[in-house]
């Protein structure tokens, strides 16, 4: 089967080629999918997309007209796909339902610890032979109440790690996870979690119901001095409301691996470019904000699983099989 992989980086090609082992005819482009670049898919049976690629209805129509029959999303999230349009056009969409929840959960803890103990600031200081401790004071994590918003695979592992730190766990989800209950986590309403937690970590998918779930109202309900970690999707947080709360001194620290307007910025080297995003620029000025480039998933184990699952999805489609990764 002929496959065009959009938004390709060197590491994508390395892992996909290894997993493919010559099974499919794969071509790569660094272009992100949009209404213009959809024309590149002419003559291909399938396209492989990442989170920065956009496939609303008009793009789906162009892909179908180009002969594409299948979309292989090489991520768990699929909010970039118009599934209703895909179904109408007869396009099969599959995703990577599972890769390494440990990668994201461990990274969330890394952001938390880095912010709490000011490790990023200490690193920059000591490189200039400044060994003063002033401004680097942190808190014990032990005993602090941790709110886990979303207790799927990633959230449950994050909860387990924080339980190991000796933290009481508050949890919120539409369905209770037995693994979290076994840790002693207490399921509460989202409103109660946000008002009681000292540390809040977001692990829910982006959908209409969760868009801007962290907004001016919910931020105001949080404890003064709360820490917020988001390794899920940028759209969960109203960034302008977050900035206003940081400026008021209400939020102690924020760790973001995602940003709601990251499209066209993340996964790119823009060090020689003037960034025309005043919200992002403002966010980067705060010493108590740590922003990383959507890298929480980026481990060898996760990339191997993503590639193997993507190739497996392509093969199953070609051979007329379905699996649990089918999107409806």
C-alpha positions in Angstrom: 0.0 0.0 0.0 1.3 3.5 -0.9 1.4 5.8 2.1 2.3 9.4 2.4 3.5 10.5 5.9 2.9 14.2 6.6 4.8 16.4 9.1 7.8 14.2 9.0 10.9 14.6 11.2 14.0 12.6 11.1 13.0 10.5 14.1 9.6 9.7 12.5 11.3 8.2 9.5 13.8 6.2 11.6 11.1 4.5 13.7 8.5 4.0 10.9 11.1 2.6 8.5 12.2 0.1 11.2 8.7 -1.0 12.0 7.7 -1.1 8.3 10.6 -3.3 7.2 9.6 -2.9 3.6 5.9 -3.9 4.1 4.4 -0.8 2.7 5.7 1.8 0.1 6.1 4.9 2.4 7.0 8.4 1.2 7.7 11.3 3.6 7.0 15.0 3.5 7.8 17.7 6.0 4.7 19.6 5.0 1.8 19.7 7.4 -1.6 18.6 6.0 -3.8 21.6 5.1 -6.1 22.4 2.2 -3.2 23.2 0.0 -0.9 20.3 0.9 -3.7 17.8 0.5 -2.9 17.7 -3.2 0.4 15.9 -2.3 -1.6 12.8 -1.5 -2.7 12.3 -5.1 -2.2 8.6 -6.0 -1.6 7.4 -2.4 -3.8 4.8 -0.7 -3.3 6.2 2.8 -1.9 9.2 4.6 -0.2 9.2 8.0 -0.9 12.3 10.2 0.3 13.8 13.4 -1.3 16.2 15.9 -0.3 19.3 14.0 -1.9 18.1 10.7 -5.5 19.4 10.2 -8.1 17.4 8.4 -11.5 19.2 8.6 -14.2 18.4 6.1 -12.8 20.3 3.1 -9.4 18.6 3.6 -11.1 15.2 3.9 -12.9 15.9 0.6 -9.6 16.7 -1.1 -8.0 13.5 0.3 -10.9 11.4 -0.9 -10.8 13.0 -4.3 -7.1 12.2 -4.5 -7.8 8.5 -4.0 -6.9 8.2 -0.3 -8.9 5.5 1.5 -7.3 5.5 4.9 -6.0 7.9 7.5 -3.5 6.6 10.0 -3.2 9.0 12.9 0.1 8.4 14.6 -1.0 9.7 18.0 -3.7 9.0 20.6 -5.5 12.3 20.2 -7.6 12.8 17.1 -9.3 16.1 17.6 -7.7 17.3 14.3 -9.9 14.9 12.3 -13.4 15.5 11.2 -14.7 11.9 11.7 -18.2 12.7 10.5 -16.8 13.9 7.1 -14.5 10.9 6.9 -17.4 8.5 7.4 -19.5 10.3 4.8 -16.6 10.1 2.3 -15.8 6.4 3.1 -12.4 7.2 4.7 -11.3 4.8 7.4 -9.5 6.5 10.3 -7.3 4.7 12.8 -5.2 6.0 15.6 -2.6 4.8 18.1 -4.8 4.0 21.0 -1.9 3.2 23.4 1.8 3.8 23.3 3.6 4.5 26.6 1.5 6.1 29.3 4.6 6.0 31.5 6.4 8.5 29.2 3.7 11.2 29.7 3.1 10.5 33.4 6.8 10.6 34.2 7.3 13.8 32.3 4.4 15.4 34.2 6.2 14.6 37.4 9.4 15.9 35.9 7.7 19.3 35.2 6.3 19.3 38.7 9.7 18.7 40.4 11.6 21.1 38.2 9.2 23.9 39.0 8.9 23.1 42.7 12.6 23.0 43.3 13.5 25.6 40.6 15.9 23.2 39.0 15.6 25.0 35.6 16.7 28.3 37.3 19.4 26.6 39.3 20.8 25.1 36.1 21.1 28.5 34.4 22.7 30.0 37.5 25.4 27.4 38.0 26.4 27.6 34.4 27.5 31.2 35.2 29.1 30.0 38.4 26.4 31.6 40.5 25.9 29.2 43.5 23.6 31.3 45.6 20.4 29.7 46.9 18.2 32.8 47.2 15.1 32.4 45.1 15.4 28.6 44.8 13.3 27.7 47.9 10.8 24.9 47.2 8.4 22.8 49.2 8.2 19.2 50.2 5.9 17.3 47.9 5.1 14.9 50.6 1.6 15.4 52.1 0.4 17.9 49.5 -3.0 17.1 48.0 -2.7 16.2 44.3 -5.7 16.5 42.0 -5.7 14.2 38.9 -8.1 15.4 36.3 -8.7 12.3 34.0 -7.7 8.9 35.4 -7.2 6.9 32.2 -3.9 5.0 31.7 -1.7 8.2 31.9 -3.6 9.8 34.8 -3.7 6.5 36.8 0.1 6.1 36.4 0.6 9.8 37.5 -1.6 9.1 40.5 0.5 6.0 41.4 3.7 8.0 41.2 2.3 10.8 43.4 0.9 8.3 45.8 4.5 7.1 46.1 5.5 10.6 47.2 3.1 10.3 50.1 0.4 12.6 48.6 -3.3 12.3 49.1 -5.0 11.9 45.7 -8.2 13.6 44.6 -9.5 12.3 41.2 -12.0 13.4 38.7 -13.3 11.4 35.7 -16.6 10.4 34.2 -15.7 6.8 35.2 -13.8 5.7 38.3 -10.6 3.7 37.7 -10.3 0.7 40.1 -6.5 1.2 40.0 -6.9 4.7 41.5 -9.4 3.5 44.0 -6.9 0.8 45.1 -4.4 3.6 45.8 -6.9 5.3 48.1 -7.7 8.1 45.7 -11.0 9.9 46.4 -13.2 10.7 43.4 -14.9 14.1 43.7 -16.5 16.6 41.4 -14.3 18.7 39.2 -15.2 21.8 41.2 -14.2 20.2 44.5 -11.0 18.9 43.1 -10.0 22.4 41.8 -10.8 24.0 45.0 -9.0 21.6 47.3 -5.8 20.5 45.4 -2.4 21.9 46.0 -1.2 20.4 42.7 -3.4 19.9 39.6 -2.4 17.7 36.7 -4.5 17.4 33.5 -4.9 14.1 31.7 -8.1 14.4 29.8 -8.6 14.5 26.0 -9.5 17.7 24.2 -13.2 17.6 23.1 -16.0 20.2 23.2 -16.8 19.3 26.8 -13.2 19.8 28.0 -12.3 22.9 25.9 -11.1 25.6 28.3 -12.1 23.6 31.3 -9.5 25.6 33.1 -10.8 29.2 32.7 -11.1 32.4 34.6 -13.9 31.0 36.8 -12.2 27.7 37.6 -8.8 29.4 38.2 -10.4 31.8 40.7 -11.8 28.8 42.6 -8.3 27.2 43.1 -6.2 27.6 46.2 -3.8 30.5 46.2 -0.4 29.0 45.5 -1.6 26.1 43.4 0.6 24.4 40.8 -0.9 23.4 37.5 0.6 20.8 35.1 -0.7 20.1 31.6 0.7 17.4 29.4 -2.5 16.6 27.6 -3.8 19.3 25.1 -3.3 23.0 25.1 -7.0 23.7 24.5 -7.9 22.5 28.0 -6.6 25.8 29.4 -7.7 29.4 28.5 -4.2 30.8 28.3 -5.2 34.4 28.6 -7.1 33.7 31.8 -4.1 31.7 33.1 -1.8 34.6 32.4 -4.1 37.0 34.3 -4.1 34.6 37.3 -0.3 34.3 37.3 0.0 38.1 37.2 -2.2 38.4 40.2 0.1 36.0 42.1 -2.7 33.4 42.5 -0.9 30.6 40.7 2.4 29.5 42.2 3.7 27.7 39.1 2.6 26.3 35.8 4.2 23.4 33.8 3.0 23.2 30.2 4.1 20.7 27.6 1.3 21.9 25.3 -0.1 25.2 24.2 -3.5 25.9 22.6 -2.0 27.8 19.7 1.0 25.5 19.2 0.1 24.7 15.6 2.8 26.0 13.3 5.2 26.6 16.2 5.9 23.4 18.1 8.1 20.8 16.4 9.9 23.6 14.5 13.1 25.6 15.0 11.9 29.2 15.2 15.0 30.5 17.0 15.7 32.9 14.1 12.1 34.0 13.6 10.1 36.8 15.3 7.2 35.1 17.0 3.9 36.9 16.2 2.1 35.4 19.2 1.9 37.9 22.1 0.2 35.5 24.4 3.0 32.9 24.0 5.6 35.6 24.4 4.0 36.9 27.6 3.8 33.4 28.9 7.5 32.9 28.4 8.4 35.9 30.5 7.2 34.4 33.8 10.0 32.7 35.9 7.4 30.4 37.5 6.2 29.0 34.1 8.0 26.1 32.4 7.0 25.5 28.8 8.3 22.5 26.8 7.6 21.6 23.2 5.0 18.8 23.4 7.7 16.3 24.2 6.1 14.3 27.0 5.5 11.3 24.7 9.0 11.4 23.3 10.7 8.3 24.6 12.3 5.4 22.6 9.7 3.1 24.0 6.8 5.3 23.0 8.1 6.1 19.5 8.7 2.3 18.9 5.1 1.5 19.9 3.6 4.4 17.9 5.5 3.3 14.7 4.6 -0.4 15.2 1.0 0.3 15.9 0.7 2.7 12.9 2.2 0.1 10.5 -0.1 -2.5 12.1 -3.1 -0.3 11.4 -2.1 0.1 7.8 -1.6 -3.6 7.3 -4.9 -4.5 9.0 -6.7 -2.0 6.7 -5.0 -3.4 3.6 -5.9 -6.9 4.5 -9.5 -6.1 5.4 -9.2 -6.4 9.1 -10.4 -4.1 11.8 -9.0 -3.5 15.3 -9.5 -1.5 18.5 -7.8 1.5 17.0 -10.6 2.2 14.5 -12.1 5.6 14.9 -15.9 6.0 14.5 
